[in-house]
Amino acid sequence: MRHDRFEELFDDELRRQLTSTSAAHSDLRGALAEALLRVRNRAAPLRHAEAFGSEGAVRLRFADGTTVLVRGDGKGGLGMAAVAAVRGETVLLSRLQVDAAGIDGVVSWGRRHHAHFHVLGADQPD
């Protein structure tokens, strides 16, 4: 029985494709981070939040047209943020963290309400 090292199972073409895919993913994360930084810096309020699919994803739409898919922290906070936005409260992206694990953010409204989320990817407004 042959015992190949894991690295030896990849040919050069597969390595190039993996490198290209990794670079594209990094570019997408960078573009999402830049868009969300603009949302935060310009204080563009949340206009709409809606369920997306059946896996707990939520589509967040901000006033400047930025739309992203996120997953909340599971405590119903994004639902409360959506209700606050519908009631006319200003819901703002107050915190953003970008690191190797991805992009995490916090939306806040009122003086003491906030909801945490993890960005899943980009989306387009309808």
C-alpha positions as a LaTeX table, in Angstrom:
\begin{tabular}{lrrr}
\hline
Residue & $x$ (\AA) & $y$ (\AA) & $z$ (\AA) \\
\hline
Met1 & 0.00 & 0.00 & 0.00 \\
Arg2 & 1.32 & 3.38 & $-1.01$ \\
His3 & 1.45 & 6.22 & 1.55 \\
Asp4 & 1.66 & 9.54 & $-0.26$ \\
Arg5 & 2.18 & 12.72 & 1.60 \\
Phe6 & $-0.83$ & 15.01 & 1.33 \\
Glu7 & 1.11 & 17.69 & $-0.56$ \\
Glu8 & 2.22 & 15.18 & $-3.19$ \\
Leu9 & $-1.40$ & 14.52 & $-4.16$ \\
Phe10 & $-1.69$ & 18.00 & $-5.72$ \\
Asp11 & $-0.45$ & 18.61 & $-9.23$ \\
Asp12 & 0.72 & 22.01 & $-10.44$ \\
Glu13 & $-2.59$ & 22.89 & $-12.14$ \\
Leu14 & $-4.56$ & 22.15 & $-8.98$ \\
Arg15 & $-2.13$ & 24.27 & $-6.96$ \\
Arg16 & $-2.62$ & 27.18 & $-9.40$ \\
Gln17 & $-6.40$ & 26.87 & $-9.16$ \\
Leu18 & $-6.31$ & 26.76 & $-5.36$ \\
Thr19 & $-4.06$ & 29.83 & $-5.28$ \\
Ser20 & $-6.35$ & 31.67 & $-7.69$ \\
Thr21 & $-9.47$ & 30.77 & $-5.70$ \\
Ser22 & $-7.83$ & 31.82 & $-2.47$ \\
Ala23 & $-6.84$ & 35.18 & $-3.99$ \\
Ala24 & $-10.37$ & 35.75 & $-5.31$ \\
His25 & $-11.82$ & 34.98 & $-1.86$ \\
Ser26 & $-9.37$ & 37.40 & $-0.28$ \\
Asp27 & $-10.32$ & 40.09 & $-2.82$ \\
Leu28 & $-14.02$ & 39.56 & $-2.09$ \\
Arg29 & $-13.45$ & 39.81 & 1.65 \\
Gly30 & $-11.47$ & 43.01 & 1.10 \\
Ala31 & $-14.22$ & 44.50 & $-1.06$ \\
Leu32 & $-16.88$ & 43.58 & 1.52 \\
Ala33 & $-14.79$ & 45.06 & 4.32 \\
Glu34 & $-14.30$ & 48.30 & 2.36 \\
Ala35 & $-18.02$ & 48.57 & 1.61 \\
Leu36 & $-18.94$ & 48.02 & 5.25 \\
Leu37 & $-16.32$ & 50.52 & 6.40 \\
Arg38 & $-17.99$ & 53.10 & 4.14 \\
Val39 & $-21.38$ & 52.20 & 5.66 \\
Arg40 & $-19.98$ & 52.73 & 9.15 \\
Asn41 & $-18.00$ & 55.88 & 8.35 \\
Arg42 & $-20.91$ & 57.52 & 6.53 \\
Ala43 & $-23.41$ & 56.41 & 9.20 \\
Ala44 & $-25.70$ & 54.88 & 6.56 \\
Pro45 & $-28.60$ & 53.43 & 8.57 \\
Leu46 & $-30.02$ & 49.95 & 8.19 \\
Arg47 & $-33.13$ & 50.11 & 6.03 \\
His48 & $-34.18$ & 46.49 & 5.93 \\
Ala49 & $-33.31$ & 43.06 & 7.31 \\
Glu50 & $-34.94$ & 39.89 & 6.04 \\
Ala51 & $-34.45$ & 36.16 & 6.32 \\
Phe52 & $-32.53$ & 34.65 & 3.43 \\
Gly53 & $-32.91$ & 30.92 & 2.90 \\
Ser54 & $-33.44$ & 28.37 & 5.62 \\
Glu55 & $-29.98$ & 28.29 & 7.21 \\
Gly56 & $-30.38$ & 31.35 & 9.44 \\
Ala57 & $-28.89$ & 33.83 & 7.01 \\
Val58 & $-30.17$ & 37.40 & 7.01 \\
Arg59 & $-29.96$ & 39.97 & 4.22 \\
Leu60 & $-29.03$ & 43.42 & 5.58 \\
Arg61 & $-29.74$ & 46.42 & 3.35 \\
Phe62 & $-28.25$ & 49.79 & 4.25 \\
Ala63 & $-29.38$ & 53.22 & 3.06 \\
Asp64 & $-26.39$ & 53.64 & 0.74 \\
Gly65 & $-27.34$ & 50.51 & $-1.22$ \\
Thr66 & $-24.85$ & 48.17 & 0.44 \\
Thr67 & $-26.42$ & 44.73 & 0.85 \\
Val68 & $-24.75$ & 41.81 & 2.60 \\
Leu69 & $-25.68$ & 38.35 & 3.82 \\
Val70 & $-24.93$ & 37.74 & 7.48 \\
Arg71 & $-25.64$ & 35.31 & 10.29 \\
Gly72 & $-26.64$ & 36.75 & 13.65 \\
Asp73 & $-25.39$ & 35.56 & 17.00 \\
Gly74 & $-28.56$ & 33.52 & 17.46 \\
Lys75 & $-30.12$ & 35.67 & 20.18 \\
Gly76 & $-32.72$ & 37.36 & 17.98 \\
Gly77 & $-30.81$ & 40.61 & 17.90 \\
Leu78 & $-31.01$ & 41.07 & 14.15 \\
Gly79 & $-34.77$ & 40.56 & 14.32 \\
Met80 & $-35.01$ & 43.29 & 16.94 \\
Ala81 & $-32.79$ & 45.53 & 14.77 \\
Ala82 & $-35.14$ & 44.96 & 11.83 \\
Val83 & $-38.15$ & 45.88 & 13.95 \\
Ala84 & $-36.36$ & 49.01 & 15.19 \\
Ala85 & $-35.56$ & 50.03 & 11.59 \\
Val86 & $-39.17$ & 49.49 & 10.50 \\
Arg87 & $-40.34$ & 51.64 & 13.44 \\
Gly88 & $-38.12$ & 54.46 & 12.22 \\
Glu89 & $-35.30$ & 54.14 & 14.73 \\
Thr90 & $-31.80$ & 54.77 & 13.42 \\
Val91 & $-29.92$ & 51.47 & 13.34 \\
Leu92 & $-26.22$ & 51.99 & 12.57 \\
Leu93 & $-23.24$ & 49.76 & 11.95 \\
Ser94 & $-21.29$ & 50.67 & 15.05 \\
Arg95 & $-18.46$ & 48.15 & 15.05 \\
Leu96 & $-16.57$ & 46.20 & 12.41 \\
Gln97 & $-13.80$ & 43.66 & 12.85 \\
Val98 & $-11.90$ & 42.17 & 9.91 \\
Asp99 & $-9.41$ & 39.38 & 10.51 \\
Ala100 & $-8.38$ & 35.97 & 9.21 \\
Ala101 & $-11.62$ & 34.45 & 10.57 \\
Gly102 & $-13.74$ & 36.80 & 8.44 \\
Ile103 & $-15.77$ & 39.93 & 9.00 \\
Asp104 & $-17.83$ & 40.50 & 12.14 \\
Gly105 & $-19.95$ & 43.50 & 12.94 \\
Val106 & $-22.37$ & 45.08 & 15.37 \\
Val107 & $-25.44$ & 47.18 & 14.61 \\
Ser108 & $-26.68$ & 49.48 & 17.36 \\
Trp109 & $-29.79$ & 51.54 & 18.02 \\
Gly110 & $-31.10$ & 53.52 & 20.92 \\
Arg111 & $-28.66$ & 53.92 & 23.75 \\
Arg112 & $-28.32$ & 50.32 & 24.80 \\
His113 & $-29.45$ & 47.99 & 22.02 \\
His114 & $-27.10$ & 46.11 & 19.71 \\
Ala115 & $-26.84$ & 42.92 & 17.64 \\
His116 & $-23.74$ & 41.02 & 16.57 \\
Phe117 & $-23.34$ & 39.33 & 13.19 \\
His118 & $-20.84$ & 37.47 & 11.01 \\
Val119 & $-20.70$ & 38.35 & 7.29 \\
Leu120 & $-21.35$ & 35.37 & 5.02 \\
Gly121 & $-20.95$ & 37.14 & 1.71 \\
Ala122 & $-22.11$ & 39.76 & $-0.72$ \\
Asp123 & $-25.61$ & 40.13 & $-2.06$ \\
Gln124 & $-27.36$ & 42.46 & $-4.43$ \\
Pro125 & $-30.42$ & 44.55 & $-3.67$ \\
Asp126 & $-33.61$ & 43.39 & $-5.42$ \\
\hline
\end{tabular}
